Amino acid sequence: MQKDASLTTPAAIRKLVRAGDYSGHTSGFAPGFVQANLVILPKQYAFDFLQFSQANPKSCPIIATSHSPGVTDMPTVGEDIDIRSDLPRYRIFKNGQMVEEVTDISDVWRDDLVTFLIGCSFSFEEALIAAGLEIRNITEHKNVPMYVTNMPCQSAGMFHANMVVSMRPMKPADAIRAIQVCSRFPSVHGAPVHFGDPAAIGIKNINKPEFGDAVTIKNGEVPVFWACGVTPQIAIANAAPDFCITHSPGHMLITDIPNSRMAAL
């Protein structure tokens, strides 16, 4: 999709997505606005997932929930949002297994479904760029690389998982600057959780991410890792609820919330 001036607003992009005219990743879209990961669960599992998210705020910072089961709007994060059609791509899980990727979930919607929106690292990329730091996945027009680590999350109810991280390569001095910048944004994953040796957090091959696309790591750069909102998809696979819907990694809901509102300072 050509990211021209007419498609820089969240509403314009959501309209395009809802019409079925765009189904790609959203990295770099709608600068200045919060993007959100998605988890939709039947009501019977929602409290356990809420506890899991509250116990793991780096990986699962909740920015909004549906006001009651079955509703499809999210008025606290944007006008005229239909959660069934306004993300470019969804994943449907049954008994913990992903069974399908789709661009609209209207035909599987149920009255008992509860929606969770979780902060996304795409939101702090704007602040990093403003600080003069290159974001390689944006430069290379790719989805951000994401990896499953050996770092355990705090379990809650039926949900348990190791943390998923997203990665952006930087020079060591820029990594320190990224820590300073992102510490201001705890609602969208906050500061990095690790930089340097990928093997130290259980990543065997930095060039083969489990989700997203590999990006170039230049001489003199180190990989910098942030907690990632794909972590719930590992927890869902482990807990194996009979039904669940998530976003497809990198394919976010673009909200009307300014990124500046997520800053803690």
Secondary structure, DSSP 4 states (H G I P E B T S, - for coil): ----GGG-SHHHHHHHHHTTS--S--TT-STTEEEEEEEEEEHHHHHHHHHHHHH-TTT--EEEE-SSTT----TTT-TT--TTTSSS-EEEEETTEEEEEES--GGG--TTEEEEEEE-THHHHHHHHHTT---HHHHTT-PPPEEEEEEEPPPBTTB--EEEEEEEEE-HHHHHHHHHHHTT-GGGT-S-SEES-GGGGT-S-TTS-SBS------TT-EEEEEE-TTHHHHHHHHH--S-EEEEPTT-PEEEEEEGGGG---
